[in-house]
Amino acid sequence: MYKYDTMTEAMETLQQRGYTQQFGPKGDYLENTTKDVKVKSNEFGVDEFYRFEGPSDPGDEMTLYAISCKNGMKGVFVAAQGTYSEEASPELMAKFNVSNRNGVNTDGAVEPIDGLPTGGN
């Protein structure tokens, strides 16, 4: 299992490992943000995920998913706490519930996100 101190480090390493595409949710599918490619929940799998948390606010949680598509494309999907609640169908987001799924690396540790304000005046 890979351990990363920052989201940037995780994304850079995943890119070096072949996860070169970026995806975002659109209703009941993921859309590649740089190509006109759409993948439904039955067309990709979650390989790994990593959670990062803000240093002072657990609500700053972000999760990075490494996904592989049936068409051979590999990439990442970054989900911030509650960000996609209205942009993605419940069926699509259920695909990212990986807690009880065999074959998914579920050791992604919760770590602070570097560079976020820590609060205070």
ChimeraX attribute file (.defattr): number of C-alpha atoms within 10 A of each C-alpha:
attribute: neighborCount
match mode: 1-to-1
recipient: residues
	/A:1	9
	/A:2	12
	/A:3	13
	/A:4	18
	/A:5	14
	/A:6	17
	/A:7	21
	/A:8	12
	/A:9	12
	/A:10	18
	/A:11	21
	/A:12	12
	/A:13	14
	/A:14	19
	/A:15	17
	/A:16	10
	/A:17	11
	/A:18	13
	/A:19	19
	/A:20	15
	/A:21	18
	/A:22	19
	/A:23	22
	/A:24	18
	/A:25	24
	/A:26	18
	/A:27	17
	/A:28	17
	/A:29	21
	/A:30	22
	/A:31	19
	/A:32	20
	/A:33	13
	/A:34	9
	/A:35	10
	/A:36	7
	/A:37	12
	/A:38	16
	/A:39	18
	/A:40	17
	/A:41	16
	/A:42	11
	/A:43	13
	/A:44	18
	/A:45	19
	/A:46	22
	/A:47	16
	/A:48	21
	/A:49	22
	/A:50	23
	/A:51	23
	/A:52	23
	/A:53	23
	/A:54	19
	/A:55	17
	/A:56	14
	/A:57	13
	/A:58	13
	/A:59	11
	/A:60	16
	/A:61	19
	/A:62	23
	/A:63	18
	/A:64	19
	/A:65	24
	/A:66	26
	/A:67	21
	/A:68	20
	/A:69	16
	/A:70	11
	/A:71	9
	/A:72	7
	/A:73	15
	/A:74	23
	/A:75	21
	/A:76	24
	/A:77	22
	/A:78	20
	/A:79	18
	/A:80	16
	/A:81	14
	/A:82	11
	/A:83	11
	/A:84	16
	/A:85	11
	/A:86	11
	/A:87	13
	/A:88	18
	/A:89	15
	/A:90	13
	/A:91	13
	/A:92	18
	/A:93	19
	/A:94	11
	/A:95	14
	/A:96	17
	/A:97	10
	/A:98	17
	/A:99	10
	/A:100	8
	/A:101	10
	/A:102	8
	/A:103	11
	/A:104	15
	/A:105	17
	/A:106	17
	/A:107	14
	/A:108	18
	/A:109	16
	/A:110	18
	/A:111	19
	/A:112	21
	/A:113	20
	/A:114	15
	/A:115	9
	/A:116	13
	/A:117	11
	/A:118	11
	/A:119	8
	/A:120	5
	/A:121	3
